[in-house]
Amino acid sequence: MGKITLYTNHACPFAHRAHIALEELGLEFEEVIIDLDTPREPSYLEINPRGLVPTIKYDEHIITESSVITQFLADLKESHLLPASGTVDAALKRARIAFFVDTFNTKIISGLYGTLRADSEEEKIAKGTQFVEAIEKEIAPLLEGAGPFFGGSKELTLAEVRDSSDKSIWWWLFADWYRVGRLIRHHSWSGSTHLSRVRMVGYQILWGKD
């Protein structure tokens, strides 16, 4: 296994995805903290011209963007995150995970930001209702039979790695808002097993606590 260097910032939810993947895979890595509140150092812009985190350096190879990084890590080491390719069953599982992640990112995230950016209370209620309805329509059908993790897996999958940092933040934002709290508690994908695991990793990343 090559040397892994993770360029990150503990306040960035996109970087959390890389942390969670590395933790689940049990991969050793060197951590370099990037200050996101100041202009990027020229040395970091040479590594990632966009100046974003996370970035991974694997030996002399640079991988950027959290979705690409987590896919690379899942392919790098065989694990419970993603079945190895080569069989029809594995290909179908990989396709289902990819479709879930794509649906979540394209259909749900925009609804979240629309709610957060609403100016009036009426608009917040309207956007919040649309957000919940989108979850019920687009996400809930993909989770039938799921639990404790995606596809009935007993351990975290790449679906949780890609989206869990977002959902753990959303839990605190929306748990007592409209019907979202009730919906979150109803579905196993955001139930106690998943959420407690994500919260634990999140606390460790943000605060260095066990």
RATAKA-V680222 format. One record per run of one state. SS is the DSSP state (@ for helix, = for strand, . for the rest). FROM is the first residue (numbers start at 1). TO is the last residue. If there is no record, write none. Layout:
ss/from/to
SS/FROM/TO
SS/FROM/TO
This chain:
ss/from/to
./1/3
=/4/8
./9/12
@/13/25
./26/29
=/30/33
./34/41
@/42/47
./48/54
=/55/58
./59/60
=/61/64
./65/65
@/66/76
./77/78
=/79/79
./80/81
=/82/82
./83/87
@/88/116
./117/120
@/121/143
./144/149
@/150/152
./153/157
@/158/174
./175/179
@/180/186
./187/187
@/188/190
./191/191
@/192/207
./208/210
